[in-house]
């Protein structure tokens, strides 16, 4: 009897492993048979996103430049408010884009399937960013001609996937059509901040030719226990060879999610204020340099 249960258990484990492998292959191939129109995607996402406006006493006036921030695979946490505040401090109306809540991926630990690249891989989540950028272009008092995008971990991966997909005709998987012409979306991309992004085998972002106006900063954690920073250095080098304006900075001693205070109770990741300050200085430097060099409109 025990032998029969053992055989059944092994067979079941094999089926699960095969299903996971097949799903991973589907995601690598960027195949998603279930699609939404841009309007349907915006209707899904808009109730959950939040705008952080520039401080009223900082001397900025509308139309404000725009920005979008995207969280890691565990959903929106305190670091998104942190980075939205940094971007708003540079005069940018910043949208915190929540990909998880509208899909119920913030419930019952379901976000772990996102982290495992089984649900909502970066290329599919890139659709959310495309829809958000187009939607911000219709918001009163916001100028999206030079939009900053910042993503942490899975969010950084999603941003890089969008930059690659903008060079192809097909929209991101799961999106029935581009929300506006690709050339217009690409022309809107300005500063790009990638915080400890995923750059592994499931990502197709290394094949991108970045939009001409995109100016990127990749901040890696030197002791990252979740993603391989060397893979990101290799991907960044390839992107630069393809013409991307991308600088890589590695924070010595940093682990994944060093800028985030809210972690799962079983997580070994720890918030580090000093490292967060270093990252903030790098991001502020990119924004200041980009703003100083941006052509007058």
C-alpha positions, 0 to 999 in steps of 0.5 A: 500500500505504501509503495502504491502511494509512493508511486502515485505521489511521484507521478503527481509530482511529475505532472506538476513539474511538467505543468510548471515547465510548460507554463514557463515555456509559454511565458518565455514564448510570450503567449497569452491567449486571454486578451483585454482591449486597452480600454478594458485593461485601463478599466481594470487598473485605474481604480487601484492606481494612485497619483502622487503630486509634486509638493505645493511649496516646491515651486512646480506648476502644471503641467507637471512632468509625469512618472510611473512606478512599478513594484516588485512581484510581491505587490505595492509596498512602502518603497513605492511611496518612497520612490513616488515621493522622490520623483514628485520632489523633482516636479513629476506627477507620479502614478503608483501602478498596482498590477496585483490588487486588481487581479487579486494577486495581493491575496492568500500569498498568490503573489508568490506565483508572480515571483515564480514567473508562473503568473503575470510575467514581465512581458505581460505586465508590460501591458499595464505600463503601456496602458498607464502611460497612455492614460496619463496622457489624457490627464489634465495638468500632466505632461507625458512628453518626457515620462520617467519610469521606475521599477523595482525587481519584477517592475524593472523587468516589466519596464525593460520588456516594454522597451523591447516590445516597443520595437515590435509590432505585436502588443504585449501578451494579454493586450489586444492592441497597443493603447496608442501608436508604438512610436508615440509611446516610445517617444514619451519614455525619458528617465528609466530607473531599474532597481535590482531587476530580474534579468534571467532566462525568462526575460526577453528584454536583452534584445531591445533597441531602446527608444532614443530619448530613454536614459537609464540607470540600473541599480544592482544589489551586490549581494542579491540573494534573489536575482543574479546581478551578473546576469543584469550586468551582461544584459546591460552590456548587450543593451548598450551595444545596441545603443541604449543609454544605460548606466549600471551602479552596484551597491556593495553589500546590498541585498534584494529589496533593501529599500523596502520595509514591508516584507513577508514574515518569512523573508530574510530581506532587510531594509537598509536606510543607508543603502536606500539613501545611496540609491536615492542619490543615484536616482536624483542624480539621473533625474537632475542630469536628464532635466538639465540636458532635456531640450526645451519644448 
